[in-house]
Amino acid sequence: MNKCLVLAAILVLAALAGGCSRGGQAGQAGQITVGFSQVGAESEWRTANTASVKAALAAPEFRLKFSDAQQKQENQIKALRSFIAQRVDVIAFSPVVESGWETVLREAKNAHIPVVLTDRAVKVSDESLYATFIGSDFVEEGRKAARWVLEDSKGKPGPIRVAELQGTVGSAPANDRMKGFHEVLDADPRFQVVRSQSGDFTRAKGKEVMEAFLKAEGNKIDVLFAHNDDMAIGAIQAIEEAGLKPGQDIRIVSIDGVHGAFEAMKAGKLNATIECNPLLGPKLAQLIRDIKAGQPVPRRVVVEEGVFTQDQVAAELPKRKY
Ligand code: GZL
């Protein structure tokens, strides 16, 4: 009888020990438990980004805990604190805005949990609060949009009246795309930015703000720069409802390169989209493996991306992966 009790106790202890490795509840031995906090589901880009991350971290070596913050920083901070309490192996997240992360990132550091920034950056006083940042160069994306406007406006006399639909207030893509766009455009005195306001990266808000722009400017807008394709697609609806021809009466350039943008270009309603690659999953998975294996990782991993205009749609659309 005693032998049975001892054997049972050994089996129970072994099971508990196996389940107590970092990663909270019983993850399989050797799995890397990853806590991922996503911005939300606000755009086609975000949908593609989430699909890429989930697909890459579905590999058996990972155990993914995924949280959707619905574009609220407080939800992301709660999620990060929950990942810390669950003692995940690595935290990865796309910070909805640039500031306000110092405290929770210090809590992760004190818990010896490495943090990977994906897609968007943070502003912190101590760069050691995160291991690496994988994402696009948003300032360059803004410059590319302005360079397209300059090219498209070659030979046109001023004043050329520009409206700008900004992304989420305080977010790295909104701040940096605006910075890059104005760095290039403001050098040409023909351009007047008559309206600039946030559409929060969504189609609905993009349409609503564009309606207000058109009303305020008496439809006298020549160029629209939208920080993402979703807001441009919303604005296209507003432009049509105002009786104007998007892509002709108002020349439109936006950023992301999502499928909807290629469809809009095919219909002649959008003139150009600056690619912002959301397919970060595979590179993120490799960074997490390397961090877990104690390998050095670069502080910054930039993704390559192009510019697409209407004349390229036929050739490019079949090749698009998002
Ligand atoms: C950019 C990403 C932005 C996209 C938007 O990397 O953070 O957020 O441009 C998305 O479509 O909502």
Boltz pocket constraint, residues with backbone or C-beta under 6 A from the ligand:
constraints:
  - pocket:
      binder: B
      contacts: [[A, 42], [A, 43], [A, 44], [A, 45], [A, 46], [A, 119], [A, 120], [A, 135], [A, 136], [A, 173], [A, 200], [A, 201], [A, 227], [A, 228], [A, 229], [A, 230], [A, 255], [A, 256], [A, 276]]
      max_distance: 6.0
